[in-house]
Amino acid sequence: MREQHTRRDTDRAEINVRVVVYPEGEEPEITEVSAGSPGAATAKLTRLVGRKVEELDGGLPERAIREILENLIHAGYEGVVISLFDNGRTVRVSDRGSGINNKSQAAEFGFSGAAADAMPHIRGVGAGLGIARSEVGKAGGRLSIEDNLGGGSVITVSVAGEADSEKDESKPAEAKTEAPKSAASPKRRYPDEVPRISISERQQNVLMTVLECGEVGPSTIADTVDISVSTAYRDLSTLEDHGLVAGDESGKRVISPLGKDYVEAIISTWVK
């Protein structure tokens, strides 16, 4: 029986994460990773898990893994364990944080549960899990989000192996048609192509902020995007003229169906 391997990687860190690889027929391989900041933790963990998946020829997209690991900031990195199964075809990330209340929406573009202290360390437009799901879907896999026993969340990404693919191909066509599409994206109003609209990068950031916040006025935009109130007012007016946002009864702006699809189109370019 192979002796269990344990390695500690430290840099005076406050963040401690355990990575466990379960090779078939062998003892688990455990690596303890430490880091001093969320950015350093994401970089270290992405390199380590990505290397393990590559060594095992697992086929999981590194971008999907990175987005899920970056999402750990919402859990405060409490009780994080990253597990690799099925010869690297399955990665499970569990934590003991506050959990995800809206699991059915968590992987939708624009949904964000980011706390104020997390904003400096993340993209902040509710894109992470949406990108992860998109990347895994391109590889023929799926992403699932569940509650962890005793609190926290468990996010799992997996892709099928050769044996699973051959098994799927042997099924009757009718069975494939009736299979549920659990990782399907929400229905879009403009599924083929979002109309071409010329707005600046700053106005794109304003639009993403409207999507994330739900409804905003110029003051909120000014504080979030770090621009003047007058500039925020002009940018919101421009976005409204293009049909990307709409005014509500309180005079604040909310995202329009076109605006939401436009943001998703922007985010999709980050995946390519």
C-alpha positions, 0 to 999 in steps of 0.5 A, a space after each residue: 500500500 502506497 504511503 500517504 503523501 503530505 506536503 505543506 506549501 507556506 508563505 506566512 499565510 492566513 489562507 489554508 486549503 487542503 487538496 486531495 487527489 484520489 488515484 484509482 487503487 491507491 492511497 489519497 495524495 494530500 497537499 496543504 496549500 497556504 497563501 497570504 491573500 485571495 489573489 495568491 491563493 487563487 494563483 497557487 491553487 489553480 496551478 496545483 489543481 491544473 497540473 494534477 488534472 493535466 497529469 491525470 489527463 482529466 480534461 477539465 478546462 483550467 479556466 473553469 477550475 480557476 473561476 470556481 477557486 476564485 469564488 472561494 473568497 465568498 466563503 472566506 476560505 473557511 474549511 476549504 477542501 478540493 478533491 480530485 476524483 475519476 482520474 482528474 475528470 471530477 473536481 469537487 470544491 467544498 467549503 464551510 462558509 456562509 453557503 449559497 442561498 440562490 443555488 439555481 441562479 448562482 451560475 447565471 451571468 449577472 448574479 452576484 453575492 459579493 460582499 463589500 470586502 470581497 469586491 477589491 479581489 474579484 471581477 464583481 459582475 457575477 460572471 465567475 460561475 457562469 464562465 465556469 459552467 460555460 467552459 465545462 459545457 464546451 468540454 461536454 461536462 457539467 457544473 453542480 452546486 449543493 449545500 455542504 453538510 453542516 454548512 457551506 457549499 459544494 461545487 463540482 465540475 466533471 467531464 465524461 471519460 472515454 468509457 462514459 462517452 461510449 456508454 452514452 453513444 450506445 443509448 437509443 436516440 430517444 433516451 438522449 432526447 429525453 435526458 434533462 439539460 441540468 447545465 443549460 443556460 437561461 433563455 435569452 431574448 437575443 439568442 443568435 446575435 446581440 445587436 452591435 452597439 457602440 459604447 465605451 469600456 467605461 459605459 460597459 462597466 456602468 452597464 455591468 454595475 446596473 446588472 449586478 445591483 438590480 436598480 441604481 442611480 447616478 450616485 451609486 454608479 459614481 461610487 462603484 465605478 469611481 467616476 463623477 456623478 455627472 459622468 454617471 448620469 450621462 453614461 446612464 442616459 446613453 445606455 438608456 438611449 441604446 435600450 440597454 437600461 430602462 428607468 423605473 418609477 423611482 427614477 433609477 435605472 434597471 437592466 433591460 433584456 437587451 442589456 442583460 444579453 449584451 453583458 453576457 456577450 461581453 463576458 463570453 469574450 473573456 472565455 474565448 
